[in-house]
Amino acid sequence: MGQVITVVSGKGGTGKTTFTANVGMALAQLGHPTLCLDCDVGLRNLDIALAMTDRAMMDFNDVISGRCSLEESAVRHPGQKNLYLLTAPPQMEPSDVDREAFQALFPEIRKRFDYCLVDAPAGLGRGFQLALAGADRAVVVTTTEASSLRDAQRTVMELGWLGRGQVHLVVNRCKRKLMMSLHQTIDDAIDSAGLPLLGVVPEDETMPLYAGRGVPLLSTNNNCAAKAYRNIAKRIDGRRAPLMRIR
């Protein structure tokens, strides 16, 4: 049976959607059928991060409403055979989604895919709760900013129902010089959030360039942030991989 991992953040701008897209692609590159599920109802962007804007014709509400099957709505990535996208409905509110019907979708997802990464909306509202409806594990994405770390702490409090060891932290967009000037360390981030560390992703100046072109980072020859995403995917998959050094 596959695993459902919900990717969350207490605030916007942490790079959560980019993380979901690239770690999903990294898991697919390891040979695992992987579904990236956008749960940001009304404000979906995961299709852009995966360069699949023109391919996602159906959304998850079409599936839970019986208008199409999961197989018909989950679109395969054009450049990665093991990677699929199931997008969110563009003209709804989270409160409009039938939570029980949405939750009932996940047993079928687990049968078909080794991994499902759910991209939750920022914040702790109804969309956040909906995104966790089928979660086996959660990843909290934060940056080293004080406000982001505070929001990560608050997010962790909302995830207490998940078992011990089922919630992990990713520190994104790390700049070594900035951290040194603020007397911050990765240990500070871990202590602030109160979570075991899954990975560290360095600030990468090439990412906005690729994103602007609609090119997933892991489909390029980038070896900075892309390496961090690949290492995180290996750890999710139970393999040994070193933490990225921030230079």
C-alpha positions in Angstrom: 0.0 0.0 0.0 1.2 3.5 -0.8 1.8 6.4 1.5 0.0 9.7 1.6 2.3 12.6 2.7 0.7 16.0 3.2 3.1 19.0 2.7 2.1 22.0 4.9 3.3 25.4 6.0 1.9 27.9 8.5 2.4 30.8 6.1 2.7 31.4 2.4 6.0 31.9 0.6 8.0 29.0 2.1 8.3 27.2 -1.2 5.9 24.4 -0.3 4.5 23.9 -3.8 7.9 23.9 -5.4 9.0 21.3 -2.8 6.0 19.1 -3.6 6.7 19.2 -7.3 10.4 18.5 -7.1 10.3 15.8 -4.4 7.4 14.2 -6.2 9.6 14.1 -9.4 12.5 12.8 -7.4 10.4 9.9 -6.0 9.3 9.1 -9.5 12.9 9.1 -10.7 13.6 6.5 -8.1 11.1 4.3 -9.9 8.0 4.9 -7.7 4.6 5.7 -9.2 4.0 9.0 -7.6 0.9 11.3 -7.5 1.2 15.0 -6.8 -2.3 16.1 -5.5 -3.0 19.8 -5.4 -5.3 20.6 -2.5 -5.2 24.4 -2.7 -8.8 24.7 -3.8 -9.5 27.8 -5.9 -5.8 28.9 -5.9 -4.1 25.9 -7.5 -0.5 26.3 -8.7 1.0 22.8 -8.6 0.3 22.3 -12.3 2.5 25.4 -13.0 5.3 24.0 -10.9 5.1 20.8 -12.8 4.8 22.5 -16.2 1.5 20.7 -16.8 -0.9 23.7 -17.0 -2.5 22.6 -20.3 -2.7 18.9 -19.4 -4.9 18.9 -16.3 -8.4 18.8 -17.7 -10.1 17.1 -14.7 -9.8 17.8 -11.0 -10.3 15.8 -7.8 -13.8 17.1 -7.4 -14.7 15.5 -10.7 -13.5 12.2 -9.3 -15.3 12.4 -5.9 -18.5 13.6 -7.7 -18.4 10.5 -10.0 -17.9 12.5 -13.2 -14.7 10.6 -14.0 -12.4 8.0 -12.5 -9.1 8.5 -10.8 -7.3 6.9 -13.8 -9.0 9.4 -16.1 -8.2 12.5 -14.0 -4.6 11.7 -12.8 -2.5 13.0 -15.7 0.9 11.6 -16.4 3.8 14.0 -16.6 5.1 14.4 -20.2 8.7 13.9 -19.3 8.5 11.5 -16.3 6.6 8.3 -16.8 6.1 7.6 -13.0 4.8 11.0 -12.1 1.1 12.0 -12.1 -0.8 15.1 -11.2 -4.3 15.4 -9.8 -5.3 19.0 -9.6 -7.7 21.0 -7.4 -11.0 22.5 -8.6 -10.3 26.1 -9.7 -13.7 27.7 -8.8 -14.7 26.3 -5.4 -14.0 27.0 -1.8 -12.6 24.4 0.6 -15.9 24.4 2.5 -17.7 23.3 -0.8 -15.7 20.1 -1.0 -17.3 16.9 0.6 -14.7 16.0 3.1 -15.9 12.4 3.5 -16.0 11.8 -0.2 -12.5 13.3 -0.6 -11.2 11.1 2.2 -12.7 8.1 0.5 -10.5 8.7 -2.5 -7.3 7.8 -0.7 -7.6 4.0 -0.4 -7.8 3.9 -4.2 -4.8 6.3 -4.4 -2.8 4.0 -2.1 -3.5 1.0 -4.3 -2.3 2.7 -7.4 0.6 4.8 -6.3 3.6 4.2 -4.0 3.5 7.8 -2.9 1.0 10.6 -2.9 2.3 14.1 -2.0 -0.6 16.4 -1.1 0.1 20.1 -1.6 -1.9 21.9 1.2 -2.8 25.5 1.1 -0.9 27.9 3.4 -2.4 28.6 6.7 -4.5 26.5 9.1 -8.0 26.9 7.8 -10.5 24.5 6.2 -8.2 23.9 3.2 -5.4 22.8 5.6 -7.8 20.4 7.4 -9.0 19.0 4.0 -5.5 18.4 2.8 -4.8 16.2 5.9 -8.0 14.1 5.5 -6.0 11.2 4.1 -2.5 11.8 5.5 -0.3 9.1 6.8 2.6 11.5 7.3 3.2 15.3 7.1 6.1 17.5 6.2 6.2 21.0 7.5 8.1 23.4 5.2 9.6 26.5 6.8 12.3 29.0 6.1 14.8 30.4 8.7 12.8 33.6 9.1 11.5 34.1 12.6 7.9 34.6 11.4 8.0 31.4 9.4 9.5 29.4 12.3 6.8 30.7 14.6 4.1 29.7 12.1 5.8 26.3 11.8 5.4 25.8 15.6 1.7 26.6 15.4 1.3 24.2 12.5 3.0 21.4 14.5 0.4 21.9 17.3 -2.3 21.2 14.8 -0.6 17.9 13.7 -0.5 16.3 17.2 -3.0 13.6 16.1 -0.3 12.1 13.8 1.8 9.5 15.4 5.3 10.1 16.8 7.8 10.2 14.0 5.2 10.9 11.4 5.8 14.7 11.1 9.1 16.1 9.8 10.6 19.4 9.1 12.2 20.8 6.0 14.1 24.0 6.2 13.9 25.7 2.8 15.7 28.6 1.1 18.7 28.5 3.5 21.3 31.2 3.0 24.5 30.5 5.0 25.7 34.1 5.1 22.3 35.3 6.3 22.0 32.7 8.9 25.5 33.5 10.2 24.6 37.2 10.4 21.5 36.4 12.4 23.4 34.0 14.6 21.0 31.2 13.4 21.7 27.6 12.8 19.7 24.7 11.5 19.6 23.4 15.1 17.8 26.6 16.0 15.2 25.9 13.4 14.8 22.4 14.6 14.4 23.5 18.2 12.0 26.2 17.2 9.7 23.9 15.2 10.1 21.0 17.6 10.4 18.4 14.8 13.0 15.9 13.4 14.7 17.3 10.4 14.0 15.6 7.0 16.1 17.9 4.9 17.6 21.3 4.2 17.2 23.0 0.8 19.7 25.8 0.0 18.7 29.1 -1.6 19.1 28.6 -5.4 19.2 31.7 -7.6 18.4 29.6 -10.7 15.0 28.4 -9.4 13.0 31.6 -10.3 14.5 31.3 -13.8 13.3 27.8 -14.3 10.0 28.5 -12.6 9.4 31.4 -14.9 9.9 29.1 -17.9 7.6 26.5 -16.4 10.5 24.0 -16.2 10.7 21.6 -13.1 14.1 21.9 -11.5 14.7 18.2 -11.5 14.3 18.0 -15.2 17.4 20.2 -15.6 21.1 19.7 -14.9 20.9 21.8 -11.7 23.0 20.3 -8.9 22.3 22.6 -6.0 18.7 22.6 -4.7 17.9 19.7 -7.0 20.4 17.5 -5.1 18.7 18.5 -1.8 15.3 17.4 -3.2 16.8 14.1 -4.4 18.3 13.4 -1.0 15.0 14.2 0.8 13.2 11.8 -1.6 15.7 9.1 -0.7 15.1 9.6 3.0 11.3 9.5 2.5 11.9 6.2 0.7 13.9 4.9 3.7 17.3 5.2 2.1 20.4 6.8 3.6 21.3 10.2 2.2 23.4 13.0 3.6 22.0 16.4 4.6 22.8 19.2 2.2 25.6 21.5 3.4 24.7 25.1 3.1 27.6 27.1 1.6 
